Amino acid sequence: MKQQRGITLIEVLAVLTLLSIISVIIISITINTQNTFKRQQEDNLTTTDMTLLLNSMTSEIRMHPSHVSVGRKELRISPPNEGATVYTFDEGTDTLLRNGVTNGVGISAFDPTLDGDVLTIKLTDPKSKIWSTRIVLRRGNR
């Protein structure tokens, strides 16, 4: 009898099937990893944007705590002998405006409230996460 060397058709099909399964698994892991990365990157950018926005507002408020007033979806800082800084919310464009100029985008709600000497600012991002800060206004003598 002759000994034949080579691969049978069954062996070739088995190898192709295994390679296909491994390829599908690797591709799905890669796609899932990319989607997770994009989602985390968006979350990080939102966190950075909201934090910077709240920090800049807090800094301005702390410079003039005696001259802060709150209206409906409006925060006004009106120091004497200086122009007022007014934060307003445009619901149509989901934009927070500072003196009429875009200061933050992708904000679905802006809710400043003043309870005595405690100012609370709440911002809601597109994913309905609420970002807030509470500032105790040290107004001194009124």
N, C-alpha and C positions, 0 to 999 in steps of 0.2 A: 504494500500500500504506500501510496505517496502521502507525504505530509505536506499539507498546504499551509502556507503562512498567509496571514491577512486578518481582516476584521469582517465579521458577519454584519449583515444588514441590521439585525436586532441590536447589536452592540452600538452601531452608529446612531440608531434611533434613540437608544437609551442615553447616550452621551449628549445628543442634541436636546433631549427633553430635560436633562439635568441642567445643562447650560442655560436653557430658556428660563427655567424656574429660578435659577440663581440670578440671571439678568433682571427678571421682573422684581425680585426682592431688592436688589441693589438700586434699581431705578426708583422704586416706591420709597425706599429709605431716603434717597437723595431728594426727591420731591417733597417729602414730609419735612425733612430738615430745612430746606429752603423756605417752605411756608412758615415754619416755626420761627425762623430767623426774621422773616419779613414782619410777622406779627409782633415779635419782641422789639424789633427796631421801631415800629410805629408806636408801640407803648412807651418806649424810652423817649422818643421825640415828644410825645404828648406830655409825659412827665416833666421833661425839661422845659417845654413851652409854658405849661401851667405854673411850674415853680418859679420860673423867671418872671412871669407876669405878676404873680402874687407878691414876689419879693420886691419888684420895682414899685408896685402900688404901696406896699408897706413902707418902703423907704420914703416915698413922697409924703405919706400920711404922718410919719414920725417927725418929719421936719416941721410940720405945721399942724399939730394935733388940735389946737384950739379953733381951727378954721375948717373943720370937716363937717359936711352936711350930706344927708342922704335923701334922695327922692326915689320915685318909682323907676327902677332899673337905671339909676343914675347915682354917681358918687362925685361930689364936688369938694375940691380943696381950694379955698379962697383966702390966701394969705394977704394981709394988707400991703399995699404998695407994690403988689406983683399981680400978674395976670392969673386968673383962676385956671385950675386944671380940672377938666370935667371928663369923667369916664361915663360913657353911655353904651347901651347895647342895641345893636341893629338886628332884630329878629329875622328880617328878610334875608340877610346874608350871613347870619350866625357869626357876627363880627363884633368885637369889643373895640370901641373907638375912644381915643384919648384926644380931646379937643378937636373932634371931627376927623382925625386921622387914624387909620387902622393900626391897632395896637396888638390885637390877637384875633386869629381866625380859627374856625372849627369849634366855636364855643356855642353850646346850645342853650345856655341860660347864664344870666348874670344877676345875682341877688345880693346887693349890699343892704345890711340892716344895722341900725344904730339903736342900742338899748342902753340908755344912760351914757356911760363913758366907755361902753364896749361896742366896738365896730366889728361886725362879722361880714366877711366877703365870701360868697360862694360862687364858684364857677362850675359849670357842668360841661364835660367834654362830649364828643359825639357818641361815645359808648355809654353815656349816662352815668359816668363816674363823677362824683361831686368832690371838688377840690375846695377846701375852705381854709380861712385863716381868721383868727380872732385877735384883735388889737385893742389893748386897753389904752385909751387916750388919756395921757397925762396932761391935762389942760391947765393945771395950776389955778391961779385965781381967775375967776371969770369976770 
